[in-house]
Amino acid sequence: MNLGILTALNAERVARRAAVVVTDVGNGKQRLVKQADVAGDPLKAVLEKRIRMAKSGMEETPQGRVFLTVHVPSPQLVITGAVHISQTLAPVGQLLGYDVTIVDPRTAFASIERFPDVKVIAEWPDVALPPLGVDHYTAFVALTHDPKIDDPALLHALARDCFYIGALGSKKTHAKRVARLKEAGRSDADIARIHAPIGLDIGAISPAEIAVAIMGEITVRLRKKNEDATSSFPSPEKGGSERQRRSGEGSS
């Protein structure tokens, strides 16, 4: 790899942007495709697939046989709320390769004893979230059921290009949340990015089952094409767990 490509690649990695080194197997020539340039590249389809799957490999293309070396930032999972659901969601996220952080100013919940192997920040969202670098490779989940905590956290996430944003609560709870977010200046299009009720519709009842439903929905959003991921999600009327639709529970 020549110095120019290496320097540009390192800059993309530092900025947490995906990039792919395309190597022509026939002649050994290399070029760098930045994520911002994928849409206009002749290899758009295979580049998008490889970036989505975060997997390098050989591809046969109309331009010849190429090897794609994929560089994708590690995804992070930011959870607002050190609640019972988080006690399963955090370790499952870690097992799937996410850098997990839990934010909750309530020190009775946000403790090392409850989350021994997870980064926990016992601060309000306006203090805890900016240093985390919430970006396109961030899944953001709000679980406290407390508007004083969840609302500013969601406003922070909506101002960024998170690939997933979800919030716990029943349809009634979410309707009130939508009204508050609109009052705070967010548009309908912005608010529509929030998956609520949160999680795939698997009939989840317990906190652990709800955590599995959430992680499943996050995985669909990360790994599938946008249109495929959208079709895989239940509608707001049918989505979320039965427990959430009945009562909007979610506090610890």
Secondary structure, 3 states (H helix, E strand, C coil): CCHHHHHHHHHHHHCCCCEEEEEECCCCCEEEEEHHHHHHCCCHHHHHHHHHHCCCEEEEECCEEEEEEEECCCCEEEEECCCHHHHHHHHHHHHCCCEEEEECCCCCCCCCCCCCCCEEECCCHHHHCHHHCCCCCEEEEECCCCHHHHHHHHHHHHCCCCCEEEECCCHHHHHHHHHHHHHCCCCHHHHCCEECCCCCCCCCCCHHHHHHHHHHHHHHHHHCCHHHHHHHCCCCCCCCCHHHHHHCCCCC
